[in-house]
Amino acid sequence: MGSGVAVDLENVWIRFGDFVAVREANVHINGGEFFSFLGPSGCGKTTILRAVSGFLEPSDGRVLIGGNDMAGIGPNKRPTALIFQNLALFPLMKIWENISFSMEVTGASARERRKRADELLDMIALEGQGDKLPSELSGGQKQRVAIARALCANPDVLLLDEPLSALDLKLRQHMRTELREIQQRVGITFIYITHDQGEALTMSDSVAVMKAGVIDQIDTGHNVYDNPATPFVASFVGENNVFRGKIKSISGEEAVIGTNRSGDLLARVTPTQVGKLGVGDDAMMFIRPEALELGSNSGNDKTTISANVVNEEFEGNSFSVFLEGDGGKLIKMAVPNVGQDHITGRGENLSLHYDVNNAVVMPAGELASE
Amino acid sequence: MSSKALIRISLGVYLIIFFSYLLGPLVVMSLTAFNSSGFPSVSPWACFTYEWFNVLWNDSAIREGIFYSVIIGLGTVALSVSMGLAASIVLTQVWAKFRSTYYTLIIAPILVPGVVLGISTLVFWDRLGNFLGAGDGSMLSNLFHNGIFLTILGQSSFIASYAMLVFVARLQRFDPGLTEAALDLGATHTQAFRKILLPFMRPAIASASVLAFLASFENYNTTTFTIVDYKTLTTVLAQKVRLGINPSISALAFIIITLTVFAALAFEAYRRNQARQEAVKQGKAKAKSGGILPSFMTGNPAAIVFVLLAFVAIVVIGTAQKYSPEQCKIQVREAKQAEIQRRIKELQEQRLIKSQSEARQGPDIFGAPEEEDTGGKPSGAFGGVFAPGNLSDDADADQPEAEKPSGGSGAFGGVFAPTNLDNDEGN
């Protein structure tokens, strides 16, 4: 198996006519890392992947794989293998022929190819299925065959273009674990494209969150979730409640934001924006539904929100309570289901409190559309 | 009667009319191949015979025509399938704005009359030869005036468009991601084409080849200009129609029809069998249990008809070894001779009466109605010219009145009258 090789994007711009698909992307991906590009559809993440695999050349900037500039090198000469969104298994070839296609084109004998294909079939737990056609396999099996086919080429970098999007929920969760295991076993660099933040967070070492061709934040999954760099990241990755207002005071890494409905609230300035906020600036504060707790916080009304209940939904593992929030937006709060019938009645006024560490404030910006 | 039954009955009647319209001429034509009568006809039925197959086999012009038709057909298949495939692939790659224009351009030869294609092919290559300075007798000049070369090019110019239409339909279902996947796995563009696209296109290539071959084989209006000094089956047949045909043409038609039906049935049987195997594989149908019929025939009417046809063919060949129509022919000839004698007698009697009456009334140049009736038999499409009596009169004597009936001449004069030859032999 190939070893992990670093991939770098230096100032990459990709334009299609007047349309800018990717704007000034600077990414460093460590060798052997599981790296995800996360963003809504049409944000340019697949375009980046195609630039790495060689199907299109960046309009500006460089793509480096293992430190080598890839300009002018076609997809068949790059040490990458791509797993397509629709898998693109060759429908007329048997499974083993599919898997060993990369050996066929280099002129390996049928016996060698069969042997390698059988090894890989063992690895993906599809022993003895080599003589079937792709149409005879189930979705999850096809998925694994596509992975085996890509691995057979001994790539240094494996590129995955939303390969799980066509699977049903259970299978998708199973394949997440499986992909992660395969990546750790073979130890090569995985670049994963997804619009599903759950996939990105569970599998990746690092996540790049993209919006309309721009990379907003590159960090570990944990940091992206807890310390979002922009309102877009905060609202796109996971669920979040937004409070708009103006900064009233700043002391170190904490700031007070004056909101219309909920009064003054205290929050932590998100790490990347420390020092960039001034008093009187338009700002946004984000609190996760699970960070809100019932009951008022004795002594500190700056971490207490009071609001009327609009609705309550039972979600199985938790109750979602919706309260009247800023600008017509509802505040969502998650209360774990520990056996209670329901949380509260409609129209009741509730007091909620939160821990300052769980609330982040940052300059106002564009939110992810819902 | 309920309206439902009425609909069903009228549908049945409609189907019968439709299929007799479609297949009737073929059936009649096939029957004429087995009638010993010298002109293709079913009625009057003379003798059942296979002799026209023999005549056909010994007709060197037709054999040669078929040979060149096949050669040209194969050449056209090779040229037009590759041109059509290339054109269809370009169509998927070409800039979207230019696509519809390109499509119209490529499809245009289908709309151009074949005659125009034929003449322009002939003129173009002649001029090109002149332009390149190829003198008479030089290799280039010979090539540019070679009927086979020109016919292949002329036919391919529009057959390639047909082939392209077949390919475009198939290509629309091709996932370009497959080619990208192949490239990504290290294949060169040639390998990706050969190992991914070409196998995918194989069914379309097969059907385009059949289509191209048939279109080439039956083409006349382009070929007649480009063939120069060679001949194809169509040009030979056209010549024959001009100079006189006999049922050996029907025999050829019968062979072609039979081959087509056989091929279609064999293909259908094969296809159904495949579908069945597929169903069994997926567990949707039960594997066949043993019966009296061999396994490939169960639930497969095409296979049963196919086997029946093969059986009939064997019977036909068997009888051909034993049965000889000679006896029948002699009888027919004798019957004819007797008929002719009877007619002559009648005629002579009539003339006798007539000359007596003429002696009283003076000559009647336009012919009395009695003379028109001399044919006796119903005259049919050729206005009585083939009536066996006509020519026997001619041969018989020098009465000028005998000329009269042949004045209503059909398309082929009197040359095809079945009795011509008999008389020749007889006299």
HADDOCK unambig.tbl for C-alpha pairs under 7 A between the chains (distance, minus, plus):
assign (segid A and resid 75 and name CA) (segid B and resid 183 and name CA) 6.15 0.50 0.50
assign (segid A and resid 75 and name CA) (segid B and resid 184 and name CA) 5.10 0.50 0.50
assign (segid A and resid 76 and name CA) (segid B and resid 183 and name CA) 4.92 0.50 0.50
assign (segid A and resid 76 and name CA) (segid B and resid 184 and name CA) 4.90 0.50 0.50
assign (segid A and resid 76 and name CA) (segid B and resid 185 and name CA) 6.12 0.50 0.50
assign (segid A and resid 76 and name CA) (segid B and resid 186 and name CA) 3.91 0.50 0.50
assign (segid A and resid 76 and name CA) (segid B and resid 187 and name CA) 5.94 0.50 0.50
assign (segid A and resid 76 and name CA) (segid B and resid 188 and name CA) 6.72 0.50 0.50
assign (segid A and resid 77 and name CA) (segid B and resid 186 and name CA) 6.31 0.50 0.50
assign (segid A and resid 81 and name CA) (segid B and resid 184 and name CA) 5.99 0.50 0.50
assign (segid A and resid 81 and name CA) (segid B and resid 185 and name CA) 6.36 0.50 0.50
assign (segid A and resid 82 and name CA) (segid B and resid 184 and name CA) 6.61 0.50 0.50
assign (segid A and resid 88 and name CA) (segid B and resid 177 and name CA) 5.97 0.50 0.50
assign (segid A and resid 88 and name CA) (segid B and resid 178 and name CA) 5.24 0.50 0.50
assign (segid A and resid 88 and name CA) (segid B and resid 181 and name CA) 6.54 0.50 0.50
assign (segid A and resid 90 and name CA) (segid B and resid 178 and name CA) 6.53 0.50 0.50
assign (segid A and resid 102 and name CA) (segid B and resid 185 and name CA) 5.03 0.50 0.50
assign (segid A and resid 102 and name CA) (segid B and resid 186 and name CA) 5.98 0.50 0.50
assign (segid A and resid 105 and name CA) (segid B and resid 186 and name CA) 6.90 0.50 0.50
assign (segid A and resid 105 and name CA) (segid B and resid 187 and name CA) 5.48 0.50 0.50
assign (segid A and resid 153 and name CA) (segid B and resid 185 and name CA) 6.38 0.50 0.50
